[in-house]
């Protein structure tokens, strides 16, 4: 498979739209666990990225530079803890894409491995802490395992997103152990983590994008 710089920008544009569509839903989830502003925060960050896509990134064909700008823009737009996490993910992934205008399945696999490992390292959360890592880490393990077996990125990423969905759903049954929601104790049970949810939406959007661009 081939995935171009244009396709990468289509993916980012798609995330902008998905975050806007889910802004209220994510904030509603966050009202049960935190400040109630996660949807607004994600919207602000992705709207800032959208401005870059419409301006300085319009003609950019270096996938690494696109990811660097995406990460830095999100960081400067979002003051909360999620800003440095996604910035780290995109900046780590940018190293995989450096000087490349067209990406292979292996490039895409390596990007998501670097992206997720960067977020985990920066945030320090573990599976079971009721965070985005409960979505992202199962996706990572599934992606690495299935890509190694099949060398087929689309199939491997499809399985990865399914694993991510299970991980997201699992946060309903977890006690919050990090951040403001950790003060809730058992009251955090039964509520899906908003960060795990927005992380899933990003992965799901990438799957939707690769399926659409492969059929064009």
Backbone as CSV, one residue per row, in Angstrom:
resi,resn,N_x,N_y,N_z,CA_x,CA_y,CA_z,C_x,C_y,C_z
1,UNK,0.838,-1.191,0.000,0.000,0.000,0.000,0.880,1.251,0.000
2,UNK,0.332,2.352,-0.501,1.001,3.638,-0.491,0.082,4.659,0.185
3,UNK,0.683,5.532,0.958,-0.062,6.567,1.686,0.733,7.852,1.528
4,UNK,0.150,8.845,0.887,0.882,10.054,0.521,0.725,11.153,1.562
5,UNK,1.491,12.219,1.357,1.355,13.408,2.208,-0.053,13.980,2.119
6,UNK,-0.636,13.926,0.939,-2.030,14.383,0.771,-2.964,13.538,1.633
7,UNK,-2.748,12.226,1.632,-3.575,11.329,2.445,-3.407,11.626,3.935
8,UNK,-2.173,11.922,4.339,-1.907,12.258,5.745,-2.679,13.505,6.150
9,UNK,-2.705,14.499,5.266,-3.446,15.720,5.573,-4.956,15.470,5.566
10,UNK,-5.406,14.561,4.717,-6.833,14.175,4.739,-7.179,13.561,6.087
11,UNK,-6.294,12.689,6.600,-6.508,12.087,7.918,-6.638,13.155,8.997
12,UNK,-5.721,14.104,9.005,-5.746,15.156,10.022,-7.017,15.994,9.916
13,UNK,-7.425,16.301,8.696,-8.679,17.032,8.477,-9.877,16.236,8.997
14,UNK,-9.832,14.921,8.771,-10.917,14.058,9.250,-10.993,14.064,10.775
15,UNK,-9.831,14.084,11.436,-9.828,14.139,12.905,-10.424,15.459,13.386
16,UNK,-10.089,16.547,12.712,-10.679,17.854,13.055,-12.204,17.738,13.081
17,UNK,-12.755,17.140,12.037,-14.211,17.011,11.919,-14.790,16.089,12.992
18,UNK,-14.108,14.975,13.239,-14.587,14.004,14.242,-14.580,14.621,15.643
19,UNK,-13.528,15.361,15.960,-13.466,15.987,17.285,-14.545,17.045,17.448
20,UNK,-14.829,17.750,16.378,-15.894,18.754,16.452,-17.250,18.071,16.640
21,UNK,-17.467,16.996,15.917,-18.728,16.250,16.030,-18.913,15.639,17.410
22,UNK,-17.803,15.302,18.078,-17.877,14.615,19.371,-17.519,15.512,20.550
23,UNK,-17.432,16.807,20.308,-17.019,17.738,21.359,-17.917,17.643,22.592
24,UNK,-19.215,17.683,22.391,-20.138,17.643,23.528,-20.116,16.272,24.211
25,UNK,-20.031,15.218,23.432,-19.978,13.859,23.987,-18.754,13.685,24.887
26,UNK,-17.595,14.133,24.418,-16.374,14.000,25.212,-16.439,14.853,26.476
27,UNK,-17.027,16.029,26.381,-17.167,16.880,27.560,-18.157,16.289,28.553
28,UNK,-19.196,15.650,28.043,-20.167,14.986,28.925,-19.504,13.844,29.689
29,UNK,-18.680,13.060,29.008,-17.930,12.004,29.702,-17.031,12.617,30.773
30,UNK,-16.407,13.738,30.446,-15.474,14.377,31.371,-16.190,15.026,32.548
31,UNK,-17.440,15.429,32.369,-18.188,16.012,33.486,-18.392,15.000,34.607
32,UNK,-18.384,13.720,34.256,-18.572,12.669,35.261,-17.281,12.333,36.003
33,UNK,-16.145,12.790,35.433,-14.852,12.392,36.006,-13.902,13.557,36.283
34,UNK,-14.080,14.668,35.584,-13.095,15.742,35.713,-13.712,17.111,35.579
35,UNK,-13.051,17.968,34.814,-13.480,19.363,34.665,-14.621,19.546,33.678
36,UNK,-14.874,18.538,32.882,-15.948,18.640,31.900,-15.563,19.386,30.642
37,UNK,-14.248,19.522,30.417,-13.823,20.334,29.276,-13.001,19.560,28.245
38,UNK,-12.966,18.231,28.339,-12.092,17.479,27.439,-12.477,17.673,25.970
39,UNK,-13.763,17.686,25.699,-14.205,17.892,24.319,-13.804,19.255,23.790
40,UNK,-13.940,20.279,24.632,-13.558,21.635,24.243,-12.046,21.700,24.013
41,UNK,-11.287,21.063,24.912,-9.833,21.049,24.790,-9.386,20.409,23.482
42,UNK,-9.949,19.252,23.165,-9.586,18.570,21.928,-9.999,19.399,20.712
43,UNK,-11.155,20.016,20.793,-11.622,20.866,19.695,-10.656,22.029,19.463
44,UNK,-10.238,22.693,20.531,-9.318,23.830,20.410,-8.017,23.387,19.741
45,UNK,-7.475,22.266,20.205,-6.222,21.772,19.643,-6.330,21.419,18.177
46,UNK,-7.389,20.729,17.815,-7.540,20.297,16.425,-7.974,21.428,15.507
47,UNK,-8.705,22.408,16.029,-9.028,23.584,15.204,-7.763,24.374,14.882
48,UNK,-6.832,24.418,15.840,-5.549,25.090,15.582,-4.770,24.353,14.496
49,UNK,-4.817,23.031,14.539,-4.171,22.225,13.497,-4.840,22.481,12.144
50,UNK,-6.148,22.593,12.157,-6.881,22.855,10.914,-6.420,24.169,10.273
51,UNK,-6.170,25.173,11.105,-5.672,26.456,10.570,-4.330,26.259,9.865
52,UNK,-3.462,25.460,10.467,-2.155,25.192,9.843,-2.323,24.433,8.527
53,UNK,-3.274,23.490,8.504,-3.531,22.719,7.285,-4.035,23.614,6.165
54,UNK,-4.769,24.649,6.537,-5.331,25.570,5.545,-4.354,26.656,5.122
55,UNK,-3.246,26.783,5.865,-2.302,27.862,5.576,-0.931,27.293,5.207
56,UNK,-0.031,27.161,6.170,1.355,26.820,5.840,1.562,25.377,5.383
57,UNK,0.618,24.474,5.682,0.800,23.075,5.288,0.125,22.715,3.970
58,UNK,-0.510,23.683,3.337,-1.268,23.399,2.105,-0.397,22.713,1.058
59,UNK,0.806,23.219,0.861,1.677,22.673,-0.182,2.773,21.761,0.362
60,UNK,2.759,21.502,1.679,3.832,20.689,2.283,3.697,19.215,1.883
61,UNK,4.795,18.643,1.422,4.777,17.238,0.995,5.665,16.340,1.851
62,UNK,6.415,16.926,2.772,7.247,16.135,3.675,6.380,15.697,4.859
63,UNK,6.106,14.404,4.946,5.209,13.887,5.989,5.766,14.139,7.386
64,UNK,7.085,14.136,7.508,7.700,14.431,8.788,7.416,15.855,9.230
65,UNK,7.535,16.803,8.314,7.276,18.206,8.644,5.809,18.430,8.987
66,UNK,4.925,17.721,8.303,3.492,17.822,8.613,3.238,17.389,10.058
67,UNK,3.867,16.297,10.475,3.669,15.790,11.843,4.312,16.693,12.879
68,UNK,5.475,17.266,12.557,6.128,18.192,13.488,5.232,19.402,13.731
69,UNK,4.712,19.978,12.649,3.823,21.133,12.784,2.569,20.770,13.560
70,UNK,2.020,19.592,13.294,0.824,19.128,14.008,1.088,19.036,15.504
71,UNK,2.183,18.399,15.887,2.500,18.234,17.299,2.747,19.553,18.000
72,UNK,3.540,20.418,17.369,3.854,21.716,17.986,2.625,22.607,18.094
73,UNK,1.774,22.538,17.087,0.555,23.348,17.095,-0.378,22.910,18.205
74,UNK,-0.541,21.594,18.358,-1.413,21.084,19.413,-0.888,21.504,20.781
75,UNK,0.420,21.413,20.963,1.029,21.767,22.245,0.807,23.233,22.580
76,UNK,0.984,24.099,21.599,0.836,25.538,21.876,-0.624,25.931,22.081
77,UNK,-1.544,25.177,21.480,-2.974,25.511,21.587,-3.614,24.962,22.852
78,UNK,-3.077,23.847,23.358,-3.717,23.130,24.475,-2.822,23.206,25.713
79,UNK,-3.332,23.851,26.742,-2.537,24.002,27.953,-2.619,22.841,28.919
80,UNK,-3.617,21.995,28.768,-3.798,20.915,29.730,-2.778,19.794,29.504
81,UNK,-2.844,18.780,30.352,-1.854,17.694,30.300,-1.882,16.923,28.986
82,UNK,-3.003,16.940,28.286,-3.104,16.190,27.037,-2.245,16.817,25.937
83,UNK,-1.953,18.103,26.047,-1.149,18.783,25.036,0.220,18.169,24.832
84,UNK,1.025,18.064,25.900,2.348,17.452,25.763,2.298,15.983,25.331
85,UNK,1.234,15.282,25.681,1.142,13.864,25.320,1.000,13.687,23.810
86,UNK,0.021,14.365,23.219,-0.159,14.225,21.771,0.980,14.880,20.998
87,UNK,1.529,15.955,21.550,2.685,16.579,20.895,3.836,15.588,20.825
88,UNK,4.087,14.886,21.925,5.155,13.885,21.948,4.879,12.781,20.940
89,UNK,3.625,12.338,20.880,3.267,11.287,19.922,3.576,11.693,18.492
90,UNK,3.146,12.876,18.109,3.368,13.325,16.730,4.842,13.606,16.450
91,UNK,5.557,14.150,17.421,6.972,14.448,17.196,7.796,13.164,17.100
92,UNK,7.464,12.158,17.887,8.148,10.870,17.764,7.829,10.228,16.409
93,UNK,6.562,10.286,16.031,6.153,9.729,14.742,6.777,10.451,13.569
94,UNK,7.034,11.751,13.738,7.633,12.549,12.666,9.004,12.008,12.269
95,UNK,9.720,11.436,13.228,11.050,10.896,12.925,10.954,9.723,11.942
96,UNK,9.875,8.963,12.022,9.649,7.843,11.101,9.383,8.365,9.683
97,UNK,8.670,9.474,9.606,8.235,10.025,8.313,9.221,11.027,7.709
98,UNK,10.296,11.312,8.396,11.214,12.378,7.982,11.655,12.236,6.519
99,UNK,11.501,13.327,5.761,11.919,13.408,4.348,11.157,12.456,3.423
100,UNK,10.008,11.959,3.871,9.225,11.040,3.045,7.939,11.722,2.575
101,UNK,7.666,11.593,1.275,6.428,12.145,0.719,5.395,11.055,0.460
102,UNK,5.852,9.811,0.464,4.955,8.668,0.277,5.368,7.584,1.268
103,UNK,4.369,6.994,1.909,4.623,6.082,3.018,4.170,4.666,2.687
104,UNK,4.939,3.696,3.168,4.578,2.287,3.013,3.807,1.816,4.241
105,UNK,3.286,0.611,4.159,2.615,0.017,5.310,3.547,-0.086,6.508
106,UNK,4.798,-0.411,6.258,5.763,-0.510,7.359,6.031,0.856,7.985
107,UNK,6.090,1.898,7.164,6.238,3.254,7.695,5.076,3.599,8.630
108,UNK,3.880,3.268,8.203,2.690,3.581,8.996,2.678,2.797,10.305
109,UNK,3.075,1.537,10.229,3.182,0.734,11.456,4.189,1.355,12.413
110,UNK,5.355,1.713,11.883,6.411,2.294,12.722,5.978,3.637,13.313
111,UNK,5.194,4.404,12.549,4.689,5.685,13.057,3.825,5.464,14.288
112,UNK,2.860,4.554,14.183,1.937,4.363,15.305,2.629,3.739,16.509
113,UNK,3.622,2.903,16.276,4.408,2.363,17.391,5.132,3.512,18.100
114,UNK,5.785,4.373,17.323,6.507,5.509,17.907,5.545,6.481,18.591
115,UNK,4.411,6.723,17.970,3.390,7.638,18.489,2.912,7.171,19.868
116,UNK,2.522,5.914,19.963,1.955,5.394,21.216,3.026,5.235,22.284
117,UNK,4.191,4.724,21.903,5.263,4.573,22.882,5.692,5.943,23.422
118,UNK,5.673,6.963,22.565,6.017,8.312,23.006,5.033,8.841,24.035
119,UNK,3.759,8.638,23.780,2.723,9.081,24.720,2.858,8.347,26.049
120,UNK,3.072,7.045,25.998,3.183,6.251,27.225,4.391,6.685,28.043
121,UNK,5.498,6.907,27.354,6.719,7.323,28.043,6.554,8.708,28.668
122,UNK,5.944,9.626,27.926,5.772,10.995,28.423,4.811,11.042,29.608
123,UNK,3.710,10.281,29.519,2.696,10.362,30.567,2.930,9.461,31.762
124,UNK,3.604,8.350,31.530,3.910,7.435,32.623,2.754,6.562,33.085
125,UNK,1.628,6.612,32.390,0.479,5.790,32.792,0.664,4.351,32.337
126,UNK,-0.018,3.447,33.034,-0.010,2.029,32.691,-1.426,1.591,32.352
127,UNK,-1.534,0.463,31.673,-2.857,-0.127,31.435,-3.501,-0.404,32.792
128,UNK,-4.758,-0.007,32.937,-5.467,-0.178,34.201,-5.590,1.099,35.009
129,UNK,-4.906,2.161,34.562,-4.963,3.440,35.286,-6.156,4.295,34.874
130,UNK,-6.948,3.823,33.923,-8.114,4.553,33.402,-7.683,5.840,32.712
131,UNK,-6.881,5.668,31.667,-6.412,6.796,30.857,-6.443,6.391,29.383
132,UNK,-5.929,7.258,28.519,-5.848,6.943,27.092,-4.975,5.718,26.830
133,UNK,-4.072,5.380,27.757,-3.206,4.214,27.572,-4.021,2.921,27.549
134,UNK,-5.166,2.909,28.196,-6.025,1.716,28.148,-6.584,1.482,26.747
135,UNK,-6.652,2.527,25.945,-7.006,2.403,24.530,-5.772,2.137,23.675
136,UNK,-4.739,2.941,23.910,-3.590,2.950,23.000,-2.684,1.734,23.130
137,UNK,-2.448,1.267,24.345,-1.476,0.182,24.483,-1.969,-1.145,23.915
138,UNK,-3.240,-1.524,24.149,-3.737,-2.726,23.466,-3.663,-2.593,21.939
139,UNK,-3.904,-1.382,21.433,-3.779,-1.137,19.985,-2.348,-1.368,19.533
140,UNK,-1.398,-0.883,20.311,0.017,-1.042,19.989,0.424,-2.509,19.940
141,UNK,0.066,-3.250,20.971,0.454,-4.661,21.043,-0.166,-5.461,19.905
142,UNK,-1.431,-5.169,19.604,-2.116,-5.854,18.514,-1.467,-5.530,17.173
143,UNK,-1.145,-4.254,16.962,-0.548,-3.821,15.695,0.794,-4.506,15.467
144,UNK,1.646,-4.494,16.467,2.970,-5.104,16.319,2.859,-6.596,16.047
145,UNK,1.994,-7.274,16.790,1.838,-8.724,16.645,1.283,-9.102,15.278
146,UNK,0.226,-8.435,14.862,-0.431,-8.795,13.602,0.373,-8.374,12.388
147,UNK,1.076,-7.238,12.467,1.888,-6.826,11.330,3.063,-7.784,11.147
148,UNK,3.625,-8.235,12.245,4.743,-9.172,12.161,4.323,-10.477,11.490
149,UNK,3.096,-10.909,11.769,2.596,-12.171,11.204,2.237,-12.036,9.728
150,UNK,1.563,-10.925,9.368,0.964,-10.809,8.038,1.678,-9.839,7.102
151,UNK,2.412,-8.864,7.664,3.019,-7.786,6.855,1.969,-7.037,6.033
152,UNK,0.751,-6.990,6.561,-0.358,-6.300,5.894,-0.857,-5.218,6.841
153,UNK,-0.526,-3.960,6.539,-0.841,-2.896,7.488,-2.345,-2.718,7.683
154,UNK,-3.108,-2.715,6.609,-4.542,-2.438,6.740,-5.210,-3.489,7.618
155,UNK,-4.910,-4.755,7.385,-5.486,-5.815,8.223,-5.019,-5.689,9.666
156,UNK,-3.715,-5.425,9.842,-3.163,-5.314,11.197,-3.771,-4.123,11.936
157,UNK,-3.958,-3.010,11.230,-4.507,-1.829,11.896,-5.997,-2.004,12.187
158,UNK,-6.689,-2.744,11.345,-8.095,-3.057,11.619,-8.227,-3.810,12.938
159,UNK,-7.358,-4.806,13.133,-7.347,-5.565,14.401,-6.932,-4.665,15.562
160,UNK,-6.010,-3.764,15.287,-5.529,-2.842,16.312,-6.661,-1.940,16.819
161,UNK,-7.474,-1.450,15.919,-8.594,-0.586,16.304,-9.632,-1.375,17.100
162,UNK,-9.831,-2.638,16.743,-10.746,-3.487,17.521,-10.229,-3.664,18.947
163,UNK,-8.922,-3.855,19.082,-8.313,-3.981,20.415,-8.443,-2.675,21.189
164,UNK,-8.277,-1.565,20.486,-8.415,-0.248,21.113,-9.834,-0.042,21.640
165,UNK,-10.817,-0.497,20.878,-12.213,-0.353,21.297,-12.480,-1.124,22.584
166,UNK,-11.954,-2.331,22.658,-12.103,-3.127,23.890,-11.430,-2.428,25.064
167,UNK,-10.255,-1.857,24.791,-9.547,-1.138,25.839,-10.321,0.076,26.324
168,UNK,-10.885,0.815,25.398,-11.702,1.971,25.762,-12.887,1.550,26.628
169,UNK,-13.570,0.500,26.191,-14.735,0.006,26.943,-14.342,-0.462,28.342
170,UNK,-13.128,-0.999,28.471,-12.683,-1.528,29.768,-12.555,-0.440,30.821
171,UNK,-12.406,0.820,30.381,-12.224,1.895,31.363,-13.477,2.121,32.208
172,UNK,-14.623,1.656,31.739,-15.854,1.787,32.531,-15.730,1.049,33.859
173,UNK,-14.976,-0.051,33.859,-14.875,-0.909,35.042,-13.626,-0.646,35.873
174,UNK,-12.917,0.440,35.560,-11.673,0.750,36.268,-11.842,1.921,37.220
175,UNK,-11.063,1.895,38.293,-10.951,3.032,39.191,-9.936,4.014,38.608
176,UNK,-10.255,5.286,38.672,-9.297,6.288,38.208,-8.110,6.352,39.162
177,UNK,-6.916,6.292,38.592,-5.705,6.311,39.413,-4.813,7.514,39.146
178,UNK,-5.175,8.312,38.144,-4.328,9.454,37.788,-5.188,10.695,37.559
179,UNK,-4.601,11.838,37.830,-5.288,13.093,37.559,-6.402,13.391,38.546
180,UNK,-7.193,14.404,38.189,-8.259,14.885,39.061,-9.280,13.805,39.385
181,UNK,-9.567,12.942,38.399,-10.601,11.924,38.610,-10.195,10.884,39.652
182,UNK,-8.895,10.792,39.982,-8.456,9.809,40.977,-9.029,10.120,42.355
183,UNK,-9.435,11.379,42.570,-10.027,11.757,43.864,-11.424,11.168,44.059
184,UNK,-12.037,10.735,42.966,-13.407,10.223,43.050,-13.485,8.833,43.659
185,UNK,-12.374,8.090,43.640,-12.388,6.727,44.173,-13.402,5.856,43.449
186,UNK,-14.249,5.189,44.207,-15.214,4.258,43.606,-16.285,4.959,42.779
187,UNK,-16.440,6.251,42.958,-17.428,6.988,42.155,-17.007,7.075,40.691
188,UNK,-15.724,6.785,40.415,-15.276,6.798,39.016,-15.679,5.529,38.270
189,UNK,-16.107,4.511,39.010,-16.538,3.264,38.377,-17.803,3.483,37.557
190,UNK,-17.882,2.783,36.428,-19.073,2.863,35.586,-19.025,3.959,34.546
191,UNK,-17.968,4.770,34.585,-17.846,5.880,33.633,-16.657,5.660,32.705
192,UNK,-16.904,5.808,31.411,-15.848,5.642,30.412,-14.921,6.852,30.426
193,UNK,-13.629,6.585,30.351,-12.652,7.660,30.410,-12.689,8.509,29.134
194,UNK,-12.781,9.830,29.256,-12.848,10.678,28.062,-11.561,10.658,27.240
195,UNK,-10.410,10.608,27.902,-9.145,10.554,27.171,-8.991,9.272,26.380
196,UNK,-9.433,8.161,26.962,-9.416,6.885,26.249,-10.347,6.936,25.046
197,UNK,-11.439,7.686,25.180,-12.434,7.790,24.113,-11.903,8.629,22.947
198,UNK,-11.306,9.777,23.249,-10.778,10.611,22.160,-9.601,9.929,21.459
199,UNK,-8.812,9.175,22.224,-7.716,8.421,21.606,-8.272,7.374,20.637
200,UNK,-9.348,6.721,21.043,-9.977,5.743,20.151,-10.495,6.420,18.883
201,UNK,-11.085,7.583,19.026,-11.625,8.286,17.856,-10.526,8.604,16.845
202,UNK,-9.333,8.938,17.327,-8.219,9.225,16.427,-7.814,7.965,15.666
203,UNK,-7.692,6.853,16.373,-7.325,5.594,15.710,-8.403,5.159,14.718
204,UNK,-9.652,5.251,15.136,-10.762,4.858,14.262,-10.784,5.725,13.004
205,UNK,-10.488,7.010,13.171,-10.478,7.923,12.032,-9.355,7.576,11.066
206,UNK,-8.213,7.145,11.594,-7.125,6.738,10.701,-7.525,5.508,9.897
207,UNK,-8.193,4.562,10.543,-8.657,3.366,9.830,-9.657,3.746,8.736
208,UNK,-10.592,4.599,9.063,-11.569,5.059,8.072,-10.873,5.745,6.898
209,UNK,-9.851,6.538,7.213,-9.125,7.261,6.170,-8.359,6.313,5.246
210,UNK,-7.625,5.362,5.830,-6.845,4.466,4.959,-7.766,3.600,4.101
211,UNK,-8.912,3.219,4.657,-9.857,2.441,3.849,-10.422,3.266,2.705
212,UNK,-10.654,4.546,2.946,-11.235,5.385,1.893,-10.192,5.717,0.826
213,UNK,-8.957,6.016,1.226,-7.970,6.396,0.226,-7.478,5.186,-0.578
214,UNK,-7.573,3.981,0.010,-7.158,2.792,-0.731,-8.157,2.402,-1.802
215,UNK,-9.409,2.861,-1.644,-10.443,2.486,-2.609,-10.628,3.534,-3.703
216,UNK,-9.949,4.673,-3.537,-10.085,5.744,-4.551,-9.371,5.351,-5.840
